[in-house]
């Protein structure tokens, strides 16, 4: 009998934003936990968030995922890690894959879920949603994400801001995620679109070293921001 796979969102970083349902599943339903980490280090923030909620003796394996731009390298990591998870499920154990934020929003879990489905189509997969980074950032900065009949668009900036112009023409509110890689390029494009007075930068929301900055001119002094950084752009203006 196959074990289930749980995709568990553990929130944006603040341990107090872990949901009650996530804690309940980790304590009562799961026999093996997997947490993602970068192939460049062995630290997992997702794992640290749940450490106090796991029953004693619960195995926790950290899976290294490459951030390489090479598609074959990324694919190889997903496949290797998927096989580790499937091995546990075939033992009849329920496995949890931890992810920051929400499992179905710009998450590594999406690729793991697809691969597990392809290899074990009969397996049960359950997703426990988590509070996203942009929800937490908006709360931290007291910036509404959308109101009335406004539209909101969420963009990944991992490959630069090539879609920023298109999105800015269609949406009243933008969330720019994964801004850490090409920050100077992103700032340049924001200025080019005339949105430099309309953006709020949030980094390490709810964690030590938290930054909330609305002064666009100060953003250039940051250099390369922390991995946990995003921007909220409101075409109709930020809150006063």
Residue pairs with C-beta under 8 A, 6 or more apart in sequence:
1 92
2 89
2 90
2 92
2 120
2 122
2 123
2 124
3 31
3 88
3 89
3 90
3 91
3 92
3 93
3 94
3 95
4 29
4 89
4 94
4 95
4 123
4 124
4 125
4 126
5 85
5 89
5 94
5 95
5 96
5 97
5 113
5 116
5 123
5 124
5 125
5 126
6 25
6 29
6 30
6 94
6 95
6 96
6 97
6 125
6 126
6 127
6 128
7 96
7 97
7 99
7 103
7 104
7 107
7 109
7 112
7 113
7 125
7 126
7 127
7 128
8 22
8 25
8 26
8 50
8 96
8 97
8 98
8 99
8 103
8 128
8 130
9 19
9 22
9 99
9 100
9 101
9 102
9 103
9 107
9 127
9 128
9 129
9 130
9 131
10 18
10 22
10 46
10 49
10 50
10 98
10 99
10 100
10 130
11 17
11 18
11 19
11 49
11 100
11 101
11 130
11 131
11 136
12 100
12 101
12 131
12 132
12 133
12 135
12 136
12 137
12 205
12 206
12 228
13 45
13 49
13 100
13 133
13 136
13 204
13 205
13 206
13 207
13 228
14 136
14 205
14 206
14 207
15 48
15 49
15 52
16 206
17 131
17 136
17 206
18 49
18 50
18 53
18 130
19 128
19 129
19 130
19 131
21 128
22 50
22 128
22 130
23 50
23 53
25 96
25 126
25 128
26 33
26 50
26 53
26 54
26 96
27 53
27 54
27 55
29 94
30 58
30 94
30 95
30 96
31 58
31 59
31 88
31 93
31 94
31 95
32 58
32 59
32 61
32 88
32 93
32 94
32 95
32 96
33 47
33 50
33 54
33 58
33 59
33 60
33 61
33 95
33 96
33 98
34 60
34 61
34 62
34 63
34 81
34 84
34 85
34 95
34 96
34 97
34 98
35 44
35 46
35 47
35 60
35 61
35 62
35 63
35 97
35 98
36 44
36 46
36 62
36 63
36 65
36 97
36 98
36 99
36 108
37 43
37 44
37 47
37 62
37 63
37 64
37 65
38 64
38 65
38 67
39 64
39 65
39 66
39 67
39 77
40 67
42 62
42 64
44 62
44 98
45 100
46 98
46 99
46 100
47 60
47 62
47 98
49 98
50 98
54 60
61 84
63 81
63 84
64 77
64 81
65 74
65 77
65 78
65 81
65 108
66 73
66 74
66 76
66 77
68 74
78 108
78 111
78 112
78 115
79 115
81 112
82 112
82 115
82 116
82 119
85 95
85 97
85 112
85 116
86 116
86 119
86 120
88 95
89 95
89 116
89 120
89 123
97 103
97 109
97 112
99 107
99 108
99 109
99 130
100 107
100 130
100 133
101 107
101 130
101 131
101 132
101 133
102 129
102 130
102 131
102 132
103 109
103 110
103 113
103 127
103 128
103 129
103 130
104 110
104 127
104 129
105 132
105 154
106 154
106 156
106 177
106 178
109 127
113 125
113 127
116 123
116 125
117 123
117 125
133 177
133 205
133 228
133 230
134 145
134 154
134 175
134 177
134 230
134 232
135 145
136 205
136 206
137 143
137 202
137 205
137 230
137 232
138 144
138 145
138 232
140 202
140 205
140 206
140 210
140 212
141 200
141 202
141 212
141 214
141 232
142 239
143 200
143 232
143 234
143 238
143 239
144 234
144 239
145 152
145 173
145 175
145 232
146 152
146 172
146 173
150 171
150 172
150 173
150 236
151 170
151 171
151 172
151 173
152 171
152 172
152 173
152 174
152 175
153 167
153 170
153 171
153 173
153 174
153 175
154 174
154 175
154 177
155 161
155 163
155 164
155 167
155 174
155 175
155 176
155 177
156 177
156 178
157 176
157 177
157 178
157 179
157 181
157 182
157 186
158 178
158 181
159 182
160 182
160 185
160 186
160 189
161 176
161 182
161 185
161 186
161 189
161 190
164 174
164 176
164 186
164 189
164 190
164 193
165 189
165 193
167 174
168 174
168 193
168 195
168 233
168 235
171 235
172 234
172 235
172 236
173 232
173 233
173 234
173 235
174 231
174 232
174 233
174 234
174 235
175 230
175 231
175 232
175 233
176 186
176 230
176 231
176 232
176 233
177 230
178 230
179 186
179 201
179 225
179 229
179 230
179 231
180 224
180 225
180 226
180 227
180 229
183 219
183 222
183 223
183 224
183 225
184 220
186 231
187 216
187 219
187 220
190 196
190 199
190 216
190 231
190 233
191 216
195 233
195 235
196 216
197 216
197 237
198 233
198 234
198 235
198 237
198 238
199 214
199 216
199 231
199 232
199 233
199 234
199 238
200 212
200 213
200 214
200 231
200 232
200 233
200 234
200 238
201 211
201 212
201 213
201 214
201 219
201 222
201 225
201 229
201 230
201 231
202 210
202 211
202 212
202 213
202 229
202 230
202 231
202 232
203 209
203 210
203 211
203 225
203 226
203 228
203 229
203 230
204 210
204 211
204 226
204 228
204 229
205 228
207 228
209 226
211 222
211 229
213 219
213 222
214 238
